[in-house]
Amino acid sequence: MSGARDQVARLLALVPYIQSREEVSVEQAAADFGVRPEQIVKDLNVLWFCGLPGLGMGDLIDVDMDALDGDGVIRVSNADYLSRPLRLGSTEASALIVALRALREASDDAVRPIVDRTLGKLEAAAGDGAALAARVDIQVGSAAPEVARLRATLENAVRTGRQVRLGYYVPARDQATERIVDPLRLVQAEGNTYLEAWCRTAEGNRLFRLDRVSAAEVLDAAVTDHSDEPPRDLSSGLFQASPDDTLVTLRLQPQARWVAEYYPVESVEEVEDGGLRVTLRAGDRGWLTRLMLRIGSAAEIEDPVELSEIVRRAAQDALGNYV
Amino acid sequence: MAARKSERLLNLLITLLVARSYVTKARIRSVVEQYRDAGDDAFEKMFERDKDELRSLGIPIEVGHLDRAFDDEPGYRVERAAFELPEIDLEPDEAAVLGLAARVWQHAGLASATSDALVKLKAAGVSVDRTALNVAQPQLAVEEPAFEAFWSATQTRTPVAFSYRTSGSAQATLRHLQPWGVVSYRGRWYAVGHDIDRNAPRLFRLSRVRGEVTDDGQATSFEVPEGTDIRALARNLAPPAGDQRARLLAKPGAALGLRRHARQSPVEPVETQAAPSDEPAGWDRLEVTYGRQDSLVDEVLSYGADVIVEAPEELRSRVVARLRVVAEASEAPR
């Protein structure tokens, strides 16, 4: 039965939409309403039987069927009482206002005033419907405008099937890298935007977090077809284990419990003082050393024990800078 | 058949919209064909359902009496001022901005709510052409399953109960909240509200909500305190604005992560405090702005011997103390 409800919602917009434009092609109306042209024609057929109470001769809404059948053009008359659309619902108004605010956060000085003007007019038109929007706040972070620009560039490269030269910062190794990739798709995960790509340099599927991309140059060269590669399954997390990883067991004090949440862990075990014993995969010993230096005395490597010697030496080296 | 029902709903709406005053049920029945043709019971049922359906679209159907003096049968109407979208006159660049906004939400429900809003604006004569503006639009992703429950509880002001696990504890606990608002901070969603268990305003990270979110009271059963500033509350999420400055030395080609938010000092610093006498040749002097000392200490430590703190002294001695603990840790395995 929701069919009729949706249809009525559409008609309440379609009738003023056409009247405010005098005439519209079926194709254009379908595009603006996000439905198929056949649906628009079905909707118009409903109007044929609608009008002022009593539905006498002069009371019916008039749809110009000749124009519709002949030229695919919609003209509607005798429906002055439906010249304006229904006001915005609370969720509609809020969703649009919040989207505009996100856009505002990510826009530059040239666009921000336009967004502000739009927001002002929209909030005025929405009236009470905008009340919920006041209780939603968006803070996109300082990297957002750059991420949005990069995403537009990379989406374009995906669409046109072109290789991309990426400048990419690898935090695990504290390295700036450059590589050529075949971009596959953009994905959103764990609060960040990633490019999934076939890295031609590493010859493997990789994820690149956009806020770590320092440069993206779209090349003329076309990508290789990777359609035989299944898309990466992100449902179990972004981390991909490698057979070369070292399994490390850490004993975490309560203040270092965040490690178990921040990094993918193989196992977690509660210990009596409120701390944790976790096992995680370290693909890179440099990474583990840096993590251990950061956590300091709140964590201890239980296994393999020789790694704690590496960490201790790294701390001694660093200390040598000061004494 | 959907078309027949659409026709009936629309004719009912037009009847109520064009009426100068309340229309009685009897009059409605006489002018809407399908009501006229139905039996008494069928009409009553149909009429009740139709009213509900129109209301669910956001159509304000009012109930009232034609004549106050007589206790007559109630009638119905739709007041035009409450029904219609007010005039909205958008410049082409503003309409283009709306077009971009339509693609911001990466959440099925809110993306379609945004499209519905845009369809209404198009119906009000706005021509949306997003190509008129060359702006890369941001995306609002919603990965947290609990988001929808909190969004709608915020909207209806319904208290909620949910199981929540903080980062510092192993067990999830049952929490009770009057949700005042929802906040997105750097891609993650939070609910902010009055925490009934703690009797204080609190923020909850939605990715830490476990399982179902259930209603814990009636809709509109609480008020958001006057003057509540969701944005200000949310600001507590962000690290404090950096108002302190540190001077660091970094080995060439190292500490790249730090360099991403540091500034290479253009000139030799004027302060003399704690400058190492045997400054390593060729290292870069960086200036970093920070809010919380502990965070910067953590970050500096992670670069080991590749970064040296020059100033301030407090930061420097904190780094040294932390390094000493690790450097002097007992060698004996436990």
Chai-1 contact restraints between the chains, C-beta under 6 A:
chainA,res_idxA,chainB,res_idxB,connection_type,confidence,min_distance_angstrom,max_distance_angstrom,comment,restraint_id
A,G3,B,A2,contact,1.0,0.0,6.0,A-B,restraint_1
A,A4,B,A2,contact,1.0,0.0,6.0,A-B,restraint_2
A,A4,B,K5,contact,1.0,0.0,6.0,A-B,restraint_3
A,A4,B,S6,contact,1.0,0.0,6.0,A-B,restraint_4
A,R5,B,E53,contact,1.0,0.0,6.0,A-B,restraint_5
A,Q7,B,S6,contact,1.0,0.0,6.0,A-B,restraint_6
A,V8,B,S6,contact,1.0,0.0,6.0,A-B,restraint_7
A,V8,B,L9,contact,1.0,0.0,6.0,A-B,restraint_8
A,V8,B,L10,contact,1.0,0.0,6.0,A-B,restraint_9
A,A9,B,L57,contact,1.0,0.0,6.0,A-B,restraint_10
A,A13,B,V119,contact,1.0,0.0,6.0,A-B,restraint_11
A,A13,B,K120,contact,1.0,0.0,6.0,A-B,restraint_12
A,A13,B,A123,contact,1.0,0.0,6.0,A-B,restraint_13
A,P16,B,A123,contact,1.0,0.0,6.0,A-B,restraint_14
A,Y17,B,K122,contact,1.0,0.0,6.0,A-B,restraint_15
A,Y17,B,A123,contact,1.0,0.0,6.0,A-B,restraint_16
A,S20,B,G125,contact,1.0,0.0,6.0,A-B,restraint_17
A,D32,B,K122,contact,1.0,0.0,6.0,A-B,restraint_18
A,F33,B,V119,contact,1.0,0.0,6.0,A-B,restraint_19
A,V46,B,A3,contact,1.0,0.0,6.0,A-B,restraint_20
A,V46,B,S6,contact,1.0,0.0,6.0,A-B,restraint_21
A,V46,B,E7,contact,1.0,0.0,6.0,A-B,restraint_22
A,F49,B,E7,contact,1.0,0.0,6.0,A-B,restraint_23
A,C50,B,E7,contact,1.0,0.0,6.0,A-B,restraint_24
A,C50,B,L10,contact,1.0,0.0,6.0,A-B,restraint_25
A,C50,B,N11,contact,1.0,0.0,6.0,A-B,restraint_26
A,P53,B,T15,contact,1.0,0.0,6.0,A-B,restraint_27
A,P53,B,V31,contact,1.0,0.0,6.0,A-B,restraint_28
A,G54,B,V31,contact,1.0,0.0,6.0,A-B,restraint_29
A,Y81,B,V18,contact,1.0,0.0,6.0,A-B,restraint_30
A,R84,B,E84,contact,1.0,0.0,6.0,A-B,restraint_31
A,R84,B,L85,contact,1.0,0.0,6.0,A-B,restraint_32
A,P85,B,L85,contact,1.0,0.0,6.0,A-B,restraint_33
A,P85,B,K120,contact,1.0,0.0,6.0,A-B,restraint_34
A,P85,B,A123,contact,1.0,0.0,6.0,A-B,restraint_35
A,P85,B,A124,contact,1.0,0.0,6.0,A-B,restraint_36
A,R87,B,L85,contact,1.0,0.0,6.0,A-B,restraint_37
A,L88,B,A117,contact,1.0,0.0,6.0,A-B,restraint_38
A,G89,B,G58,contact,1.0,0.0,6.0,A-B,restraint_39
A,T91,B,A113,contact,1.0,0.0,6.0,A-B,restraint_40
A,E92,B,A113,contact,1.0,0.0,6.0,A-B,restraint_41
A,E92,B,D116,contact,1.0,0.0,6.0,A-B,restraint_42
A,E92,B,A117,contact,1.0,0.0,6.0,A-B,restraint_43
A,A95,B,L110,contact,1.0,0.0,6.0,A-B,restraint_44
A,A95,B,A113,contact,1.0,0.0,6.0,A-B,restraint_45
A,A95,B,T114,contact,1.0,0.0,6.0,A-B,restraint_46
A,L96,B,T114,contact,1.0,0.0,6.0,A-B,restraint_47
A,L96,B,A117,contact,1.0,0.0,6.0,A-B,restraint_48
A,A99,B,A101,contact,1.0,0.0,6.0,A-B,restraint_49
A,A99,B,V104,contact,1.0,0.0,6.0,A-B,restraint_50
A,A99,B,W105,contact,1.0,0.0,6.0,A-B,restraint_51
A,A99,B,T114,contact,1.0,0.0,6.0,A-B,restraint_52
A,L100,B,A101,contact,1.0,0.0,6.0,A-B,restraint_53
A,A102,B,V104,contact,1.0,0.0,6.0,A-B,restraint_54
A,A102,B,P138,contact,1.0,0.0,6.0,A-B,restraint_55
A,A102,B,L140,contact,1.0,0.0,6.0,A-B,restraint_56
A,L103,B,L100,contact,1.0,0.0,6.0,A-B,restraint_57
A,L103,B,A101,contact,1.0,0.0,6.0,A-B,restraint_58
A,L103,B,Q137,contact,1.0,0.0,6.0,A-B,restraint_59
A,A106,B,P138,contact,1.0,0.0,6.0,A-B,restraint_60
A,V111,B,V135,contact,1.0,0.0,6.0,A-B,restraint_61
A,I114,B,D93,contact,1.0,0.0,6.0,A-B,restraint_62
A,I114,B,V97,contact,1.0,0.0,6.0,A-B,restraint_63
A,V115,B,V97,contact,1.0,0.0,6.0,A-B,restraint_64
A,R117,B,E94,contact,1.0,0.0,6.0,A-B,restraint_65
A,T118,B,E94,contact,1.0,0.0,6.0,A-B,restraint_66
A,T118,B,V97,contact,1.0,0.0,6.0,A-B,restraint_67
A,K121,B,I88,contact,1.0,0.0,6.0,A-B,restraint_68
A,A125,B,P86,contact,1.0,0.0,6.0,A-B,restraint_69
A,A125,B,I88,contact,1.0,0.0,6.0,A-B,restraint_70
A,L132,B,Q155,contact,1.0,0.0,6.0,A-B,restraint_71
A,R135,B,T154,contact,1.0,0.0,6.0,A-B,restraint_72
A,R135,B,G181,contact,1.0,0.0,6.0,A-B,restraint_73
A,R135,B,I230,contact,1.0,0.0,6.0,A-B,restraint_74
A,V136,B,G181,contact,1.0,0.0,6.0,A-B,restraint_75
A,V136,B,V182,contact,1.0,0.0,6.0,A-B,restraint_76
A,D137,B,V183,contact,1.0,0.0,6.0,A-B,restraint_77
A,D137,B,I230,contact,1.0,0.0,6.0,A-B,restraint_78
A,D137,B,R231,contact,1.0,0.0,6.0,A-B,restraint_79
A,D137,B,A234,contact,1.0,0.0,6.0,A-B,restraint_80
A,I138,B,S184,contact,1.0,0.0,6.0,A-B,restraint_81
A,Q139,B,Y185,contact,1.0,0.0,6.0,A-B,restraint_82
A,V140,B,P138,contact,1.0,0.0,6.0,A-B,restraint_83
A,G141,B,R186,contact,1.0,0.0,6.0,A-B,restraint_84
A,A144,B,P138,contact,1.0,0.0,6.0,A-B,restraint_85
A,A148,B,A136,contact,1.0,0.0,6.0,A-B,restraint_86
A,A148,B,P138,contact,1.0,0.0,6.0,A-B,restraint_87
A,R149,B,A136,contact,1.0,0.0,6.0,A-B,restraint_88
A,A152,B,A136,contact,1.0,0.0,6.0,A-B,restraint_89
A,Y169,B,L256,contact,1.0,0.0,6.0,A-B,restraint_90
A,P171,B,G257,contact,1.0,0.0,6.0,A-B,restraint_91
A,D174,B,L256,contact,1.0,0.0,6.0,A-B,restraint_92
A,A176,B,L256,contact,1.0,0.0,6.0,A-B,restraint_93
A,Q188,B,A141,contact,1.0,0.0,6.0,A-B,restraint_94
A,G191,B,G187,contact,1.0,0.0,6.0,A-B,restraint_95
A,G191,B,R188,contact,1.0,0.0,6.0,A-B,restraint_96
A,N192,B,G187,contact,1.0,0.0,6.0,A-B,restraint_97
A,R257,B,G168,contact,1.0,0.0,6.0,A-B,restraint_98
A,W258,B,S167,contact,1.0,0.0,6.0,A-B,restraint_99
A,E261,B,S167,contact,1.0,0.0,6.0,A-B,restraint_100
A,E270,B,A170,contact,1.0,0.0,6.0,A-B,restraint_101
A,R290,B,S302,contact,1.0,0.0,6.0,A-B,restraint_102
A,L293,B,L301,contact,1.0,0.0,6.0,A-B,restraint_103
A,L293,B,S302,contact,1.0,0.0,6.0,A-B,restraint_104
A,L293,B,G304,contact,1.0,0.0,6.0,A-B,restraint_105
A,R294,B,D298,contact,1.0,0.0,6.0,A-B,restraint_106
A,R294,B,L301,contact,1.0,0.0,6.0,A-B,restraint_107
A,R294,B,S302,contact,1.0,0.0,6.0,A-B,restraint_108
A,G296,B,R322,contact,1.0,0.0,6.0,A-B,restraint_109
A,G296,B,V325,contact,1.0,0.0,6.0,A-B,restraint_110
A,G296,B,V326,contact,1.0,0.0,6.0,A-B,restraint_111
A,S297,B,V325,contact,1.0,0.0,6.0,A-B,restraint_112
A,V305,B,P333,contact,1.0,0.0,6.0,A-B,restraint_113
A,R312,B,A329,contact,1.0,0.0,6.0,A-B,restraint_114
A,A314,B,G304,contact,1.0,0.0,6.0,A-B,restraint_115
A,A315,B,L323,contact,1.0,0.0,6.0,A-B,restraint_116
A,A315,B,V326,contact,1.0,0.0,6.0,A-B,restraint_117
A,A315,B,A327,contact,1.0,0.0,6.0,A-B,restraint_118
A,Q316,B,A327,contact,1.0,0.0,6.0,A-B,restraint_119
A,D317,B,A305,contact,1.0,0.0,6.0,A-B,restraint_120
A,A318,B,G304,contact,1.0,0.0,6.0,A-B,restraint_121
A,A318,B,A305,contact,1.0,0.0,6.0,A-B,restraint_122
A,A318,B,L323,contact,1.0,0.0,6.0,A-B,restraint_123
A,L319,B,L323,contact,1.0,0.0,6.0,A-B,restraint_124
A,L319,B,A327,contact,1.0,0.0,6.0,A-B,restraint_125
A,N321,B,A305,contact,1.0,0.0,6.0,A-B,restraint_126
A,N321,B,I308,contact,1.0,0.0,6.0,A-B,restraint_127
A,Y322,B,V320,contact,1.0,0.0,6.0,A-B,restraint_128
